[in-house]
Amino acid sequence: MPKKSKTNNQSVTSKEFNETKKEFIERFDKIDKRFEQVDKRFEQVDKRFEQVDKRFDKIESNMATKDDIKRLDEKIDTVDEKIDTVDKKIDTTTMRLYKEIIKNSEDIKNLKETVATKDDIRQIMTAIDSFGSQTKDHERTAEINTHRIKELEPKVENHEKRIGKLESHNLPSQ
């Protein structure tokens, strides 16, 4: 816990300064560890998005007609737009968190004048918790998209069979 700030007439001893500095370094180390955890979660989300992309590619390669390909392409564009939106939100949140870290680093440099309060630390924790919630939401979205793809695959196969039957019936009359 940081020591109470000295008044203008009181000086800070080197020992007090070093103790406070050590406490802040420990706090930032904890924050860095949380960022590493968040980075790992992003990697998992990226892997899931890659899996979804691979499944879209597989579906696209199995399409029988140009119209089917066109419809699937439109759906992929919609998903891509959603992914781009998510990426922008992640970038914005990451930049905001980065700016908070820089601000806190400047506060450490100015330790003789001010000391971070419990409220400052609480704000950082709230931002990180919010970021974690957003990550969970993105994971849920990826799961929903995966489920939707699984629902589309049997329909596509059914359409392929039906189109094949129609084409085989039309061949002799041409």
N, C-alpha and C positions, 0 to 999 in steps of 0.2 A: 504494500500500500504506500503511495507516495506520501512524503512528509508534507506538512503544512508549509505554505510559502512564507518566507521571511518578509518582514516589512522593509521599507526602504532604508531604515536605520540599522537593520541587522544584516550581517554578512553570512554567507553560506560557507561552511568549512569544506575543505577538499574532500574530507571523508563523507560528509553529507551529500555533496555533489556526486561523488562516485557511487554511493549507495543508491541514490535516486536514479542515476544513469543506468546502473545495473538492473534495477527494477524495470525500467522502460525497455531495456534491451530484451529482458525475459518476456515482457509482454509482446514485443514485436516478433520474437521468435515463435510464440504461441500463435500469433496472427499469421505468420508465414506458414506454419504447419497447417492451419485451416485452409489457407490458399492452396497448398499442395493437395489437400483432400478435394477441394473444389476442382482443381485441375484434373485429378483422376476421374472425377465424376463427368467432366466434360469429355475426357477421352472415351469413357463408356458411351456417352451420348453420340459422339462421333462414330464409334464403331457401329452403333445401332443404325445410324443414318446410312453408313456404308452398306450395311446388310439390306436395308430398304432399297437403296439404289441398285444393288445387285439383283434383287428380286424384280424390280421394275425392268431391268435389262432382260432378264429371263422371260418375263411375260411378253415384252415387246418382240423378242425373237420368235415366239410361238404364235404370233398373230397370223391370221390367214388372209385378211383383206386389208386394203388400204384404208377403208373406213374404220375398221377396228383399230388399226395402228394410229389413225388420226385421233380417235376418241381417247385412247390410252395416252397419247402424247399430251393431249389437253389436260388430262388428270395429272400427269407427271409435272406439267408446268404449274398447276395449282399447288402441288406438294412442294415444288422448288421455290415458289413464291413464299410459302409458309416457312420453309427452311431459311430462306433469305431474311425473312422478318425475324425469325428466332435468332439468326446470326447477328443481325443488327442490334437486337435487344441485348444479347450476350456481350457484344462489343461495347455498347453503351454502358452497361453495368460494370464491365471490367475496367473501362476507362474511369468511371466514377470511383471505383474502389482504388484504382491506381492513384488518382488525385488525392484521395483521403490518406493514403500511405505517405505521399510526398508531404502533405500538410503536416502530418504527425511527425515526420522526420525533422521538419523545420521547427516544430515545437520542442523537440529534444535539444536542438542546437541553442534554442533560446531558454534553456531550463532555468537560468538564473532569474529570469523575469517572470516566467509563468510555469505552472505545472498542470498537466492534464488532470481534469476532474473525472469523477465517476460518470458524469453525463457524457463526456467525450467518448469514453470507452463504451458506454452503453449504445451510443449512436453507431459506432463501428460494428458492434455485435448485431444490432438490428439490421444493418445493411447486409451483413454476411448471412444472417438468417433468411432475409428476404431473397437473397441470391440462391440460397439452398432450396427455398420453396419454388422458385422459378425453375430450377433444374428438375425438381420432381414433376412439375407441370409438363416440362418438355419430354421427360421420360414417358409420362402418361400419353402424351400426343403420339410419340413414336410407337407405343404399344397399340394404340387405336389404329394407326395407319397400317401396322403389320396385320392386325385383325381384318381390316378392310381388304387388304391384298389377298389374304387367305379366302375371303368370301368371293372375291372376283375370279380367282383361278378356276374353280369348278364351272362358273358361268362361261368363261372364255373357252374352256374345253368343250362344253356343251355347244356353244356357238360354232366352234370349229367343226364338230361332228355334223351339225345340222347344215352348215354351209357346204361341207364336203358332199353330203347326200344330195343337196340341191344341185350342186355343180355336176355330180355324176349323172343325175337325171336329165340335165340339160345338154350334155355332151352329144348324145345320138341325134338330137334334132337340129343341131347346128350344121 
